[in-house]
Amino acid sequence: MKTKNDLVSEIVAFCKENADEAMVLKYSRYFKGEFNAYGLTNPMVNAKVKEMLRRKDFTIQTMIEAAPQLFKSGKYEETSFALLLLNGLPKEFSKEVFKKIETWFTITIHNWAHADTLAMFTLPQLINKKL
């Protein structure tokens, strides 16, 4: 099983390998203020998330432990990876996971795209589990 550091390293390496400044400029128009990003496309990120979830070599607890490290950089894609990977593990959702996600709104959820990811995909799954 992967550790939180393994997950962070894999995600950051993928983002750096696929960085594209032209895409940063293209997507920055959708965000107010500075858009701190690598410039990965949504299909690229989604494909990597699916690959990582298919391997089943980490738990939701590992992802929750890795998330603060990913949030710290302020890079759009790193936060996106944390949210999307978490969203891909609904069978592991619990009240503790819900309470942890709640704290993220004060430390890292600063744009409409990440708020939408949580509100449209993750929170409904938590509600369905009656958490």
NORDA-V392565 format. One record per residue. N is the residue number from 1. RES is the residue in three letters. BURIAL is I if it has 9 or more other ideal C-beta (glycine too) atoms within 8 Angstrom, else O. Layout:
# NORDA-V392565
[[N,RES,BURIAL] [N,RES,BURIAL]]
This chain:
# NORDA-V392565
[[1,MET,O] [2,LYS,O] [3,THR,O] [4,LYS,I] [5,ASN,O] [6,ASP,I] [7,LEU,I] [8,VAL,I] [9,SER,O] [10,GLU,I] [11,ILE,I] [12,VAL,I] [13,ALA,O] [14,PHE,I] [15,CYS,I] [16,LYS,O] [17,GLU,O] [18,ASN,I] [19,ALA,I] [20,ASP,I] [21,GLU,O] [22,ALA,O] [23,MET,I] [24,VAL,I] [25,LEU,O] [26,LYS,O] [27,TYR,I] [28,SER,I] [29,ARG,O] [30,TYR,O] [31,PHE,I] [32,LYS,O] [33,GLY,O] [34,GLU,O] [35,PHE,I] [36,ASN,O] [37,ALA,I] [38,TYR,I] [39,GLY,I] [40,LEU,I] [41,THR,O] [42,ASN,O] [43,PRO,O] [44,MET,I] [45,VAL,I] [46,ASN,I] [47,ALA,O] [48,LYS,I] [49,VAL,I] [50,LYS,I] [51,GLU,O] [52,MET,I] [53,LEU,I] [54,ARG,O] [55,ARG,O] [56,LYS,O] [57,ASP,O] [58,PHE,I] [59,THR,O] [60,ILE,I] [61,GLN,O] [62,THR,I] [63,MET,I] [64,ILE,I] [65,GLU,O] [66,ALA,I] [67,ALA,I] [68,PRO,O] [69,GLN,I] [70,LEU,I] [71,PHE,I] [72,LYS,O] [73,SER,O] [74,GLY,O] [75,LYS,I] [76,TYR,I] [77,GLU,I] [78,GLU,I] [79,THR,I] [80,SER,I] [81,PHE,I] [82,ALA,I] [83,LEU,I] [84,LEU,I] [85,LEU,I] [86,LEU,I] [87,ASN,I] [88,GLY,I] [89,LEU,I] [90,PRO,O] [91,LYS,O] [92,GLU,I] [93,PHE,I] [94,SER,O] [95,LYS,O] [96,GLU,O] [97,VAL,I] [98,PHE,I] [99,LYS,O] [100,LYS,I] [101,ILE,I] [102,GLU,O] [103,THR,O] [104,TRP,I] [105,PHE,O] [106,THR,O] [107,ILE,O] [108,THR,O] [109,ILE,I] [110,HIS,O] [111,ASN,I] [112,TRP,O] [113,ALA,I] [114,HIS,I] [115,ALA,I] [116,ASP,O] [117,THR,I] [118,LEU,I] [119,ALA,O] [120,MET,O] [121,PHE,I] [122,THR,I] [123,LEU,I] [124,PRO,O] [125,GLN,I] [126,LEU,I] [127,ILE,O] [128,ASN,O] [129,LYS,O] [130,LYS,O] [131,LEU,I]]
